[in-house]
Amino acid sequence: MAAQGYRGGLVDIRESDEEIRFLIGRMGTIHEVVYVRGNSEAKVVRKVFPFNAMLTWMHKTFGVDHEYALHNVWGWLMLLTSIGLLGLGASGIYLWFKIYHERLVGSILLFGNLLFGIGMILLISIA
């Protein structure tokens, strides 16, 4: 992989008596590799996905145990961002209880966001 300049993690490895197939994947680009046993060369097909597919991949790439180091960096960034968002939400709820004259506006924003979030989850699950 390093000699040919392919970067990414190995996924979807399939072996049969005739050939070996696997993918070298990273966000936005996949190399499909097919090696027929007995040949001296492997066939490599590069697929570059559009921006929307890359965004989807970014949301589905999770964890910090990947072979490809940049996927692990992405996993740590997602973890830190999630912790920050939870802290932001917790501090907002704490301040909502502490500042009494803002409760009406806070309630409207809180339940409005809740309805919006539930609506988005329903739309995503339907599509």
Backbone atoms as SQL, in Angstrom:
CREATE TABLE atoms (id INTEGER PRIMARY KEY, chain TEXT, resi INTEGER, resn TEXT, atom TEXT, x REAL, y REAL, z REAL);
INSERT INTO atoms VALUES
  (1, 'A', 1, 'MET', 'N', 0.831, -1.196, 0.000),
  (2, 'A', 1, 'MET', 'CA', 0.000, 0.000, 0.000),
  (3, 'A', 1, 'MET', 'C', 0.869, 1.251, 0.000),
  (4, 'A', 2, 'ALA', 'N', 1.903, 1.255, 0.847),
  (5, 'A', 2, 'ALA', 'CA', 2.751, 2.435, 0.948),
  (6, 'A', 2, 'ALA', 'C', 3.522, 2.665, -0.346),
  (7, 'A', 3, 'ALA', 'N', 3.979, 1.597, -0.985),
  (8, 'A', 3, 'ALA', 'CA', 4.754, 1.745, -2.217),
  (9, 'A', 3, 'ALA', 'C', 3.916, 2.330, -3.349),
  (10, 'A', 4, 'GLN', 'N', 2.628, 2.015, -3.387),
  (11, 'A', 4, 'GLN', 'CA', 1.751, 2.518, -4.439),
  (12, 'A', 4, 'GLN', 'C', 1.028, 3.806, -4.054),
  (13, 'A', 5, 'GLY', 'N', 1.149, 4.233, -2.789),
  (14, 'A', 5, 'GLY', 'CA', 0.515, 5.474, -2.353),
  (15, 'A', 5, 'GLY', 'C', -0.940, 5.336, -1.950),
  (16, 'A', 6, 'TYR', 'N', -1.375, 4.124, -1.633),
  (17, 'A', 6, 'TYR', 'CA', -2.752, 3.918, -1.188),
  (18, 'A', 6, 'TYR', 'C', -2.812, 4.145, 0.318),
  (19, 'A', 7, 'ARG', 'N', -3.795, 4.950, 0.748),
  (20, 'A', 7, 'ARG', 'CA', -3.959, 5.221, 2.179),
  (21, 'A', 7, 'ARG', 'C', -5.353, 4.822, 2.597),
  (22, 'A', 8, 'GLY', 'N', -5.469, 4.333, 3.832),
  (23, 'A', 8, 'GLY', 'CA', -6.767, 3.969, 4.367),
  (24, 'A', 8, 'GLY', 'C', -6.694, 2.652, 5.106),
  (25, 'A', 9, 'GLY', 'N', -7.831, 2.238, 5.591),
  (26, 'A', 9, 'GLY', 'CA', -7.921, 0.984, 6.322),
  (27, 'A', 9, 'GLY', 'C', -8.406, -0.129, 5.414),
  (28, 'A', 10, 'LEU', 'N', -7.990, -1.343, 5.700),
  (29, 'A', 10, 'LEU', 'CA', -8.449, -2.509, 4.951),
  (30, 'A', 10, 'LEU', 'C', -9.803, -2.946, 5.487),
  (31, 'A', 11, 'VAL', 'N', -10.767, -3.058, 4.602),
  (32, 'A', 11, 'VAL', 'CA', -12.115, -3.465, 4.995),
  (33, 'A', 11, 'VAL', 'C', -12.667, -4.456, 3.973),
  (34, 'A', 12, 'ASP', 'N', -13.686, -5.166, 4.377),
  (35, 'A', 12, 'ASP', 'CA', -14.446, -6.069, 3.510),
  (36, 'A', 12, 'ASP', 'C', -13.532, -7.051, 2.771),
  (37, 'A', 13, 'ILE', 'N', -12.709, -7.778, 3.509),
  (38, 'A', 13, 'ILE', 'CA', -11.783, -8.742, 2.915),
  (39, 'A', 13, 'ILE', 'C', -12.540, -10.037, 2.641),
  (40, 'A', 14, 'ARG', 'N', -12.509, -10.476, 1.383),
  (41, 'A', 14, 'ARG', 'CA', -13.195, -11.706, 0.973),
  (42, 'A', 14, 'ARG', 'C', -12.216, -12.585, 0.195),
  (43, 'A', 15, 'GLU', 'N', -12.134, -13.834, 0.585),
  (44, 'A', 15, 'GLU', 'CA', -11.256, -14.786, -0.088),
  (45, 'A', 15, 'GLU', 'C', -12.072, -15.930, -0.656),
  (46, 'A', 16, 'SER', 'N', -11.671, -16.367, -1.836),
  (47, 'A', 16, 'SER', 'CA', -12.236, -17.583, -2.426),
  (48, 'A', 16, 'SER', 'C', -11.069, -18.394, -2.986),
  (49, 'A', 17, 'ASP', 'N', -11.383, -19.520, -3.590),
  (50, 'A', 17, 'ASP', 'CA', -10.317, -20.345, -4.159),
  (51, 'A', 17, 'ASP', 'C', -9.635, -19.657, -5.345),
  (52, 'A', 18, 'GLU', 'N', -10.377, -18.801, -6.055),
  (53, 'A', 18, 'GLU', 'CA', -9.842, -18.171, -7.264),
  (54, 'A', 18, 'GLU', 'C', -9.206, -16.814, -7.016),
  (55, 'A', 19, 'GLU', 'N', -9.733, -16.045, -6.036),
  (56, 'A', 19, 'GLU', 'CA', -9.276, -14.658, -5.895),
  (57, 'A', 19, 'GLU', 'C', -9.394, -14.151, -4.465),
  (58, 'A', 20, 'ILE', 'N', -8.765, -13.010, -4.257),
  (59, 'A', 20, 'ILE', 'CA', -8.866, -12.286, -2.990),
  (60, 'A', 20, 'ILE', 'C', -9.343, -10.878, -3.334),
  (61, 'A', 21, 'ARG', 'N', -10.393, -10.415, -2.640),
  (62, 'A', 21, 'ARG', 'CA', -10.937, -9.064, -2.847),
  (63, 'A', 21, 'ARG', 'C', -10.923, -8.325, -1.522),
  (64, 'A', 22, 'PHE', 'N', -10.582, -7.040, -1.573),
  (65, 'A', 22, 'PHE', 'CA', -10.676, -6.203, -0.379),
  (66, 'A', 22, 'PHE', 'C', -10.740, -4.743, -0.792),
  (67, 'A', 23, 'LEU', 'N', -11.103, -3.914, 0.175),
  (68, 'A', 23, 'LEU', 'CA', -11.201, -2.472, -0.049),
  (69, 'A', 23, 'LEU', 'C', -10.173, -1.764, 0.818),
  (70, 'A', 24, 'ILE', 'N', -9.579, -0.722, 0.265),
  (71, 'A', 24, 'ILE', 'CA', -8.732, 0.189, 1.031),
  (72, 'A', 24, 'ILE', 'C', -9.533, 1.477, 1.110),
  (73, 'A', 25, 'GLY', 'N', -10.069, 1.769, 2.289),
  (74, 'A', 25, 'GLY', 'CA', -11.007, 2.880, 2.398),
  (75, 'A', 25, 'GLY', 'C', -10.554, 3.981, 3.323),
  (76, 'A', 26, 'ARG', 'N', -10.867, 5.201, 2.917),
  (77, 'A', 26, 'ARG', 'CA', -10.738, 6.386, 3.750),
  (78, 'A', 26, 'ARG', 'C', -11.878, 7.303, 3.359),
  (79, 'A', 27, 'MET', 'N', -12.083, 8.358, 4.122),
  (80, 'A', 27, 'MET', 'CA', -13.239, 9.215, 3.885),
  (81, 'A', 27, 'MET', 'C', -13.204, 9.807, 2.477),
  (82, 'A', 28, 'GLY', 'N', -14.186, 9.436, 1.679),
  (83, 'A', 28, 'GLY', 'CA', -14.313, 10.006, 0.345),
  (84, 'A', 28, 'GLY', 'C', -13.672, 9.203, -0.768),
  (85, 'A', 29, 'THR', 'N', -12.788, 8.258, -0.460),
  (86, 'A', 29, 'THR', 'CA', -12.091, 7.489, -1.495),
  (87, 'A', 29, 'THR', 'C', -11.982, 6.029, -1.087),
  (88, 'A', 30, 'ILE', 'N', -12.261, 5.151, -2.041),
  (89, 'A', 30, 'ILE', 'CA', -12.103, 3.711, -1.826),
  (90, 'A', 30, 'ILE', 'C', -11.339, 3.137, -3.016),
  (91, 'A', 31, 'HIS', 'N', -10.411, 2.255, -2.718),
  (92, 'A', 31, 'HIS', 'CA', -9.722, 1.484, -3.752),
  (93, 'A', 31, 'HIS', 'C', -10.203, 0.040, -3.645),
  (94, 'A', 32, 'GLU', 'N', -10.803, -0.469, -4.722),
  (95, 'A', 32, 'GLU', 'CA', -11.222, -1.865, -4.771),
  (96, 'A', 32, 'GLU', 'C', -10.075, -2.673, -5.362),
  (97, 'A', 33, 'VAL', 'N', -9.598, -3.648, -4.608),
  (98, 'A', 33, 'VAL', 'CA', -8.459, -4.458, -5.045),
  (99, 'A', 33, 'VAL', 'C', -8.936, -5.889, -5.279),
  (100, 'A', 34, 'VAL', 'N', -8.601, -6.426, -6.463),
  (101, 'A', 34, 'VAL', 'CA', -8.924, -7.811, -6.805),
  (102, 'A', 34, 'VAL', 'C', -7.623, -8.476, -7.242),
  (103, 'A', 35, 'TYR', 'N', -7.270, -9.533, -6.528),
  (104, 'A', 35, 'TYR', 'CA', -6.075, -10.302, -6.869),
  (105, 'A', 35, 'TYR', 'C', -6.498, -11.723, -7.218),
  (106, 'A', 36, 'VAL', 'N', -6.226, -12.123, -8.465),
  (107, 'A', 36, 'VAL', 'CA', -6.515, -13.480, -8.907),
  (108, 'A', 36, 'VAL', 'C', -5.291, -14.322, -8.580),
  (109, 'A', 37, 'ARG', 'N', -5.520, -15.419, -7.872),
  (110, 'A', 37, 'ARG', 'CA', -4.408, -16.275, -7.435),
  (111, 'A', 37, 'ARG', 'C', -3.628, -16.784, -8.650),
  (112, 'A', 38, 'GLY', 'N', -2.320, -16.712, -8.537),
  (113, 'A', 38, 'GLY', 'CA', -1.453, -17.160, -9.623),
  (114, 'A', 38, 'GLY', 'C', -0.982, -16.030, -10.520),
  (115, 'A', 39, 'ASN', 'N', -1.635, -14.880, -10.477),
  (116, 'A', 39, 'ASN', 'CA', -1.199, -13.731, -11.272),
  (117, 'A', 39, 'ASN', 'C', -0.123, -12.968, -10.525),
  (118, 'A', 40, 'SER', 'N', 0.636, -12.165, -11.246),
  (119, 'A', 40, 'SER', 'CA', 1.671, -11.352, -10.606),
  (120, 'A', 40, 'SER', 'C', 1.185, -9.936, -10.332),
  (121, 'A', 41, 'GLU', 'N', -0.029, -9.612, -10.754),
  (122, 'A', 41, 'GLU', 'CA', -0.560, -8.264, -10.567),
  (123, 'A', 41, 'GLU', 'C', -1.962, -8.323, -9.975),
  (124, 'A', 42, 'ALA', 'N', -2.325, -7.223, -9.337),
  (125, 'A', 42, 'ALA', 'CA', -3.678, -7.071, -8.804),
  (126, 'A', 42, 'ALA', 'C', -4.372, -5.941, -9.558),
  (127, 'A', 43, 'LYS', 'N', -5.658, -6.055, -9.713),
  (128, 'A', 43, 'LYS', 'CA', -6.449, -5.003, -10.364),
  (129, 'A', 43, 'LYS', 'C', -6.962, -4.062, -9.281),
  (130, 'A', 44, 'VAL', 'N', -6.704, -2.763, -9.451),
  (131, 'A', 44, 'VAL', 'CA', -7.122, -1.758, -8.477),
  (132, 'A', 44, 'VAL', 'C', -8.018, -0.740, -9.177),
  (133, 'A', 45, 'VAL', 'N', -9.209, -0.529, -8.624),
  (134, 'A', 45, 'VAL', 'CA', -10.138, 0.464, -9.154),
  (135, 'A', 45, 'VAL', 'C', -10.362, 1.510, -8.070),
  (136, 'A', 46, 'ARG', 'N', -10.125, 2.763, -8.403),
  (137, 'A', 46, 'ARG', 'CA', -10.287, 3.867, -7.445),
  (138, 'A', 46, 'ARG', 'C', -11.660, 4.497, -7.632),
  (139, 'A', 47, 'LYS', 'N', -12.377, 4.666, -6.526),
  (140, 'A', 47, 'LYS', 'CA', -13.675, 5.333, -6.550),
  (141, 'A', 47, 'LYS', 'C', -13.610, 6.533, -5.617),
  (142, 'A', 48, 'VAL', 'N', -13.917, 7.699, -6.163),
  (143, 'A', 48, 'VAL', 'CA', -13.979, 8.918, -5.366),
  (144, 'A', 48, 'VAL', 'C', -15.447, 9.292, -5.253),
  (145, 'A', 49, 'PHE', 'N', -15.907, 9.435, -4.028),
  (146, 'A', 49, 'PHE', 'CA', -17.316, 9.700, -3.784),
  (147, 'A', 49, 'PHE', 'C', -17.586, 11.197, -3.734),
  (148, 'A', 50, 'PRO', 'N', -18.823, 11.615, -4.027),
  (149, 'A', 50, 'PRO', 'CA', -19.162, 13.032, -3.954),
  (150, 'A', 50, 'PRO', 'C', -19.157, 13.533, -2.509),
  (151, 'A', 51, 'PHE', 'N', -19.250, 14.840, -2.372),
  (152, 'A', 51, 'PHE', 'CA', -19.149, 15.497, -1.071),
  (153, 'A', 51, 'PHE', 'C', -20.180, 14.967, -0.080),
  (154, 'A', 52, 'ASN', 'N', -21.418, 14.757, -0.519),
  (155, 'A', 52, 'ASN', 'CA', -22.467, 14.265, 0.382),
  (156, 'A', 52, 'ASN', 'C', -22.136, 12.879, 0.928),
  (157, 'A', 53, 'ALA', 'N', -21.580, 12.014, 0.085),
  (158, 'A', 53, 'ALA', 'CA', -21.205, 10.677, 0.542),
  (159, 'A', 53, 'ALA', 'C', -20.064, 10.764, 1.550),
  (160, 'A', 54, 'MET', 'N', -19.143, 11.710, 1.351),
  (161, 'A', 54, 'MET', 'CA', -18.052, 11.880, 2.304),
  (162, 'A', 54, 'MET', 'C', -18.588, 12.354, 3.655),
  (163, 'A', 55, 'LEU', 'N', -19.571, 13.252, 3.643),
  (164, 'A', 55, 'LEU', 'CA', -20.179, 13.697, 4.899),
  (165, 'A', 55, 'LEU', 'C', -20.855, 12.535, 5.617),
  (166, 'A', 56, 'THR', 'N', -21.530, 11.673, 4.869),
  (167, 'A', 56, 'THR', 'CA', -22.159, 10.502, 5.474),
  (168, 'A', 56, 'THR', 'C', -21.102, 9.598, 6.091),
  (169, 'A', 57, 'TRP', 'N', -19.997, 9.403, 5.385),
  (170, 'A', 57, 'TRP', 'CA', -18.914, 8.565, 5.900),
  (171, 'A', 57, 'TRP', 'C', -18.349, 9.159, 7.181),
  (172, 'A', 58, 'MET', 'N', -18.224, 10.476, 7.228),
  (173, 'A', 58, 'MET', 'CA', -17.702, 11.130, 8.422),
  (174, 'A', 58, 'MET', 'C', -18.601, 10.851, 9.626),
  (175, 'A', 59, 'HIS', 'N', -19.900, 10.785, 9.410),
  (176, 'A', 59, 'HIS', 'CA', -20.821, 10.524, 10.513),
  (177, 'A', 59, 'HIS', 'C', -20.847, 9.057, 10.909),
  (178, 'A', 60, 'LYS', 'N', -20.506, 8.171, 9.985),
  (179, 'A', 60, 'LYS', 'CA', -20.536, 6.744, 10.292),
  (180, 'A', 60, 'LYS', 'C', -19.198, 6.215, 10.790),
  (181, 'A', 61, 'THR', 'N', -18.134, 6.988, 10.637),
  (182, 'A', 61, 'THR', 'CA', -16.824, 6.561, 11.123),
  (183, 'A', 61, 'THR', 'C', -16.746, 6.884, 12.605),
  (184, 'A', 62, 'PHE', 'N', -16.680, 5.880, 13.416),
  (185, 'A', 62, 'PHE', 'CA', -16.651, 6.078, 14.863),
  (186, 'A', 62, 'PHE', 'C', -15.616, 5.158, 15.478),
  (187, 'A', 63, 'GLY', 'N', -15.279, 5.434, 16.703),
  (188, 'A', 63, 'GLY', 'CA', -14.302, 4.617, 17.413),
  (189, 'A', 63, 'GLY', 'C', -12.876, 5.100, 17.172),
  (190, 'A', 64, 'VAL', 'N', -11.979, 4.543, 17.940),
  (191, 'A', 64, 'VAL', 'CA', -10.569, 4.931, 17.835),
  (192, 'A', 64, 'VAL', 'C', -9.679, 3.690, 17.704),
  (193, 'A', 65, 'ASP', 'N', -10.184, 2.654, 17.055),
  (194, 'A', 65, 'ASP', 'CA', -9.415, 1.426, 16.904),
  (195, 'A', 65, 'ASP', 'C', -9.218, 1.041, 15.436),
  (196, 'A', 66, 'HIS', 'N', -9.094, 2.052, 14.577),
  (197, 'A', 66, 'HIS', 'CA', -8.918, 1.793, 13.152),
  (198, 'A', 66, 'HIS', 'C', -7.436, 1.599, 12.821),
  (199, 'A', 67, 'GLU', 'N', -7.184, 0.912, 11.709),
  (200, 'A', 67, 'GLU', 'CA', -5.814, 0.762, 11.241),
  (201, 'A', 67, 'GLU', 'C', -5.279, 2.087, 10.702),
  (202, 'A', 68, 'TYR', 'N', -6.140, 2.862, 10.103),
  (203, 'A', 68, 'TYR', 'CA', -5.757, 4.130, 9.478),
  (204, 'A', 68, 'TYR', 'C', -5.771, 5.221, 10.547),
  (205, 'A', 69, 'ALA', 'N', -4.640, 5.839, 10.782),
  (206, 'A', 69, 'ALA', 'CA', -4.473, 6.781, 11.901),
  (207, 'A', 69, 'ALA', 'C', -5.399, 7.992, 11.816),
  (208, 'A', 70, 'LEU', 'N', -5.659, 8.498, 10.609),
  (209, 'A', 70, 'LEU', 'CA', -6.525, 9.677, 10.501),
  (210, 'A', 70, 'LEU', 'C', -7.966, 9.376, 10.909),
  (211, 'A', 71, 'HIS', 'N', -8.405, 8.132, 10.739),
  (212, 'A', 71, 'HIS', 'CA', -9.738, 7.763, 11.235),
  (213, 'A', 71, 'HIS', 'C', -9.760, 7.804, 12.761),
  (214, 'A', 72, 'ASN', 'N', -8.653, 7.425, 13.393),
  (215, 'A', 72, 'ASN', 'CA', -8.570, 7.504, 14.857),
  (216, 'A', 72, 'ASN', 'C', -8.577, 8.951, 15.322),
  (217, 'A', 73, 'VAL', 'N', -7.870, 9.828, 14.615),
  (218, 'A', 73, 'VAL', 'CA', -7.883, 11.263, 14.953),
  (219, 'A', 73, 'VAL', 'C', -9.308, 11.793, 14.849),
  (220, 'A', 74, 'TRP', 'N', -10.008, 11.400, 13.800),
  (221, 'A', 74, 'TRP', 'CA', -11.395, 11.832, 13.622),
  (222, 'A', 74, 'TRP', 'C', -12.265, 11.329, 14.774),
  (223, 'A', 75, 'GLY', 'N', -12.050, 10.090, 15.214),
  (224, 'A', 75, 'GLY', 'CA', -12.810, 9.539, 16.333),
  (225, 'A', 75, 'GLY', 'C', -12.588, 10.328, 17.616),
  (226, 'A', 76, 'TRP', 'N', -11.330, 10.708, 17.892),
  (227, 'A', 76, 'TRP', 'CA', -11.042, 11.508, 19.094),
  (228, 'A', 76, 'TRP', 'C', -11.673, 12.894, 18.989),
  (229, 'A', 77, 'LEU', 'N', -11.640, 13.508, 17.795),
  (230, 'A', 77, 'LEU', 'CA', -12.281, 14.818, 17.631),
  (231, 'A', 77, 'LEU', 'C', -13.792, 14.724, 17.850),
  (232, 'A', 78, 'MET', 'N', -14.393, 13.648, 17.370),
  (233, 'A', 78, 'MET', 'CA', -15.831, 13.463, 17.587),
  (234, 'A', 78, 'MET', 'C', -16.143, 13.289, 19.068),
  (235, 'A', 79, 'LEU', 'N', -15.283, 12.552, 19.789),
  (236, 'A', 79, 'LEU', 'CA', -15.487, 12.357, 21.224),
  (237, 'A', 79, 'LEU', 'C', -15.398, 13.684, 21.971),
  (238, 'A', 80, 'LEU', 'N', -14.351, 14.468, 21.687),
  (239, 'A', 80, 'LEU', 'CA', -14.190, 15.753, 22.376),
  (240, 'A', 80, 'LEU', 'C', -15.322, 16.723, 22.044),
  (241, 'A', 81, 'THR', 'N', -15.769, 16.717, 20.800),
  (242, 'A', 81, 'THR', 'CA', -16.892, 17.576, 20.415),
  (243, 'A', 81, 'THR', 'C', -18.167, 17.147, 21.134),
  (244, 'A', 82, 'SER', 'N', -18.402, 15.852, 21.222),
  (245, 'A', 82, 'SER', 'CA', -19.597, 15.352, 21.912),
  (246, 'A', 82, 'SER', 'C', -19.578, 15.724, 23.390),
  (247, 'A', 83, 'ILE', 'N', -18.428, 15.586, 24.029),
  (248, 'A', 83, 'ILE', 'CA', -18.311, 15.961, 25.442),
  (249, 'A', 83, 'ILE', 'C', -18.566, 17.459, 25.610),
  (250, 'A', 84, 'GLY', 'N', -18.009, 18.259, 24.712),
  (251, 'A', 84, 'GLY', 'CA', -18.233, 19.704, 24.767),
  (252, 'A', 84, 'GLY', 'C', -19.699, 20.073, 24.599),
  (253, 'A', 85, 'LEU', 'N', -20.389, 19.401, 23.668),
  (254, 'A', 85, 'LEU', 'CA', -21.818, 19.682, 23.463),
  (255, 'A', 85, 'LEU', 'C', -22.654, 19.255, 24.662),
  (256, 'A', 86, 'LEU', 'N', -22.301, 18.126, 25.272),
  (257, 'A', 86, 'LEU', 'CA', -23.019, 17.713, 26.480),
  (258, 'A', 86, 'LEU', 'C', -22.796, 18.711, 27.613),
  (259, 'A', 87, 'GLY', 'N', -21.560, 19.202, 27.755),
  (260, 'A', 87, 'GLY', 'CA', -21.264, 20.216, 28.778),
  (261, 'A', 87, 'GLY', 'C', -22.008, 21.507, 28.516),
  (262, 'A', 88, 'LEU', 'N', -22.092, 21.906, 27.251),
  (263, 'A', 88, 'LEU', 'CA', -22.825, 23.123, 26.894),
  (264, 'A', 88, 'LEU', 'C', -24.304, 22.984, 27.234),
  (265, 'A', 89, 'GLY', 'N', -24.881, 21.827, 26.900),
  (266, 'A', 89, 'GLY', 'CA', -26.287, 21.591, 27.221),
  (267, 'A', 89, 'GLY', 'C', -26.531, 21.553, 28.722),
  (268, 'A', 90, 'ALA', 'N', -25.640, 20.887, 29.470),
  (269, 'A', 90, 'ALA', 'CA', -25.795, 20.808, 30.926),
  (270, 'A', 90, 'ALA', 'C', -25.687, 22.182, 31.571),
  (271, 'A', 91, 'SER', 'N', -24.753, 23.007, 31.092),
  (272, 'A', 91, 'SER', 'CA', -24.634, 24.352, 31.669),
  (273, 'A', 91, 'SER', 'C', -25.852, 25.203, 31.330),
  (274, 'A', 92, 'GLY', 'N', -26.419, 24.995, 30.139),
  (275, 'A', 92, 'GLY', 'CA', -27.637, 25.732, 29.777),
  (276, 'A', 92, 'GLY', 'C', -28.809, 25.360, 30.655),
  (277, 'A', 93, 'ILE', 'N', -28.968, 24.076, 30.936),
  (278, 'A', 93, 'ILE', 'CA', -30.058, 23.647, 31.819),
  (279, 'A', 93, 'ILE', 'C', -29.833, 24.175, 33.233),
  (280, 'A', 94, 'TYR', 'N', -28.591, 24.144, 33.706),
  (281, 'A', 94, 'TYR', 'CA', -28.273, 24.677, 35.043),
  (282, 'A', 94, 'TYR', 'C', -28.618, 26.170, 35.126),
  (283, 'A', 95, 'LEU', 'N', -28.217, 26.933, 34.126),
  (284, 'A', 95, 'LEU', 'CA', -28.519, 28.368, 34.134),
  (285, 'A', 95, 'LEU', 'C', -30.011, 28.631, 33.986),
  (286, 'A', 96, 'TRP', 'N', -30.725, 27.755, 33.292),
  (287, 'A', 96, 'TRP', 'CA', -32.156, 27.913, 33.145),
  (288, 'A', 96, 'TRP', 'C', -32.840, 27.837, 34.510),
  (289, 'A', 97, 'PHE', 'N', -32.347, 26.948, 35.373),
  (290, 'A', 97, 'PHE', 'CA', -32.908, 26.853, 36.717),
  (291, 'A', 97, 'PHE', 'C', -32.477, 28.019, 37.605),
  (292, 'A', 98, 'LYS', 'N', -31.312, 28.594, 37.351),
  (293, 'A', 98, 'LYS', 'CA', -30.787, 29.671, 38.195),
  (294, 'A', 98, 'LYS', 'C', -31.359, 31.046, 37.852),
  (295, 'A', 99, 'ILE', 'N', -31.641, 31.292, 36.600),
  (296, 'A', 99, 'ILE', 'CA', -32.135, 32.609, 36.173),
  (297, 'A', 99, 'ILE', 'C', -33.640, 32.490, 35.952),
  (298, 'A', 100, 'TYR', 'N', -34.409, 32.957, 36.923),
  (299, 'A', 100, 'TYR', 'CA', -35.858, 32.733, 36.927),
  (300, 'A', 100, 'TYR', 'C', -36.600, 33.539, 35.859),
  (301, 'A', 101, 'HIS', 'N', -36.165, 34.766, 35.596),
  (302, 'A', 101, 'HIS', 'CA', -36.939, 35.606, 34.683),
  (303, 'A', 101, 'HIS', 'C', -36.754, 35.193, 33.213),
  (304, 'A', 102, 'GLU', 'N', -35.906, 34.252, 32.917),
  (305, 'A', 102, 'GLU', 'CA', -35.691, 33.772, 31.548),
  (306, 'A', 102, 'GLU', 'C', -36.333, 32.404, 31.305),
  (307, 'A', 103, 'ARG', 'N', -37.127, 31.910, 32.226),
  (308, 'A', 103, 'ARG', 'CA', -37.663, 30.559, 32.099),
  (309, 'A', 103, 'ARG', 'C', -38.640, 30.401, 30.940),
  (310, 'A', 104, 'LEU', 'N', -39.451, 31.402, 30.660),
  (311, 'A', 104, 'LEU', 'CA', -40.410, 31.292, 29.561),
  (312, 'A', 104, 'LEU', 'C', -39.675, 31.152, 28.232),
  (313, 'A', 105, 'VAL', 'N', -38.713, 32.024, 27.994),
  (314, 'A', 105, 'VAL', 'CA', -37.937, 31.951, 26.753),
  (315, 'A', 105, 'VAL', 'C', -37.152, 30.640, 26.703),
  (316, 'A', 106, 'GLY', 'N', -36.567, 30.252, 27.817),
  (317, 'A', 106, 'GLY', 'CA', -35.826, 28.992, 27.872),
  (318, 'A', 106, 'GLY', 'C', -36.704, 27.792, 27.596),
  (319, 'A', 107, 'SER', 'N', -37.907, 27.793, 28.139),
  (320, 'A', 107, 'SER', 'CA', -38.837, 26.682, 27.897),
  (321, 'A', 107, 'SER', 'C', -39.224, 26.597, 26.432),
  (322, 'A', 108, 'ILE', 'N', -39.496, 27.740, 25.824),
  (323, 'A', 108, 'ILE', 'CA', -39.859, 27.756, 24.397),
  (324, 'A', 108, 'ILE', 'C', -38.699, 27.214, 23.555),
  (325, 'A', 109, 'LEU', 'N', -37.482, 27.678, 23.823),
  (326, 'A', 109, 'LEU', 'CA', -36.315, 27.209, 23.065),
  (327, 'A', 109, 'LEU', 'C', -36.044, 25.726, 23.317),
  (328, 'A', 110, 'LEU', 'N', -36.162, 25.288, 24.561),
  (329, 'A', 110, 'LEU', 'CA', -35.887, 23.903, 24.899),
  (330, 'A', 110, 'LEU', 'C', -36.849, 22.955, 24.191),
  (331, 'A', 111, 'PHE', 'N', -38.142, 23.227, 24.295),
  (332, 'A', 111, 'PHE', 'CA', -39.116, 22.330, 23.684),
  (333, 'A', 111, 'PHE', 'C', -39.187, 22.495, 22.167),
  (334, 'A', 112, 'GLY', 'N', -38.890, 23.695, 21.686),
  (335, 'A', 112, 'GLY', 'CA', -38.792, 23.884, 20.234),
  (336, 'A', 112, 'GLY', 'C', -37.661, 23.061, 19.642),
  (337, 'A', 113, 'ASN', 'N', -36.510, 23.084, 20.297),
  (338, 'A', 113, 'ASN', 'CA', -35.386, 22.278, 19.831),
  (339, 'A', 113, 'ASN', 'C', -35.664, 20.788, 19.961),
  (340, 'A', 114, 'LEU', 'N', -36.360, 20.403, 21.015),
  (341, 'A', 114, 'LEU', 'CA', -36.716, 18.999, 21.183),
  (342, 'A', 114, 'LEU', 'C', -37.617, 18.536, 20.040),
  (343, 'A', 115, 'LEU', 'N', -38.636, 19.312, 19.717),
  (344, 'A', 115, 'LEU', 'CA', -39.528, 18.964, 18.607),
  (345, 'A', 115, 'LEU', 'C', -38.780, 18.940, 17.277),
  (346, 'A', 116, 'PHE', 'N', -37.897, 19.900, 17.067),
  (347, 'A', 116, 'PHE', 'CA', -37.107, 19.942, 15.837),
  (348, 'A', 116, 'PHE', 'C', -36.218, 18.696, 15.726),
  (349, 'A', 117, 'GLY', 'N', -35.558, 18.338, 16.816),
  (350, 'A', 117, 'GLY', 'CA', -34.695, 17.159, 16.806),
  (351, 'A', 117, 'GLY', 'C', -35.458, 15.881, 16.529),
  (352, 'A', 118, 'ILE', 'N', -36.617, 15.728, 17.173),
  (353, 'A', 118, 'ILE', 'CA', -37.443, 14.536, 16.932),
  (354, 'A', 118, 'ILE', 'C', -37.924, 14.513, 15.485),
  (355, 'A', 119, 'GLY', 'N', -38.303, 15.661, 14.972),
  (356, 'A', 119, 'GLY', 'CA', -38.723, 15.749, 13.566),
  (357, 'A', 119, 'GLY', 'C', -37.605, 15.363, 12.605),
  (358, 'A', 120, 'MET', 'N', -36.391, 15.803, 12.879),
  (359, 'A', 120, 'MET', 'CA', -35.259, 15.463, 12.013),
  (360, 'A', 120, 'MET', 'C', -34.952, 13.968, 12.086),
  (361, 'A', 121, 'ILE', 'N', -35.025, 13.381, 13.272),
  (362, 'A', 121, 'ILE', 'CA', -34.784, 11.945, 13.408),
  (363, 'A', 121, 'ILE', 'C', -35.835, 11.162, 12.621),
  (364, 'A', 122, 'LEU', 'N', -37.092, 11.599, 12.689),
  (365, 'A', 122, 'LEU', 'CA', -38.146, 10.928, 11.920),
  (366, 'A', 122, 'LEU', 'C', -37.915, 11.057, 10.413),
  (367, 'A', 123, 'LEU', 'N', -37.505, 12.246, 9.963),
  (368, 'A', 123, 'LEU', 'CA', -37.246, 12.433, 8.540),
  (369, 'A', 123, 'LEU', 'C', -36.080, 11.573, 8.061),
  (370, 'A', 124, 'ILE', 'N', -35.045, 11.462, 8.881),
  (371, 'A', 124, 'ILE', 'CA', -33.888, 10.649, 8.501),
  (372, 'A', 124, 'ILE', 'C', -34.268, 9.174, 8.454),
  (373, 'A', 125, 'SER', 'N', -35.087, 8.728, 9.406),
  (374, 'A', 125, 'SER', 'CA', -35.459, 7.314, 9.427),
  (375, 'A', 125, 'SER', 'C', -36.391, 6.948, 8.274),
  (376, 'A', 126, 'ILE', 'N', -37.166, 7.892, 7.788),
  (377, 'A', 126, 'ILE', 'CA', -38.085, 7.627, 6.675),
  (378, 'A', 126, 'ILE', 'C', -37.325, 7.577, 5.355),
  (379, 'A', 127, 'ALA', 'N', -36.363, 8.463, 5.187),
  (380, 'A', 127, 'ALA', 'CA', -35.648, 8.575, 3.897),
  (381, 'A', 127, 'ALA', 'C', -34.701, 7.440, 3.649);
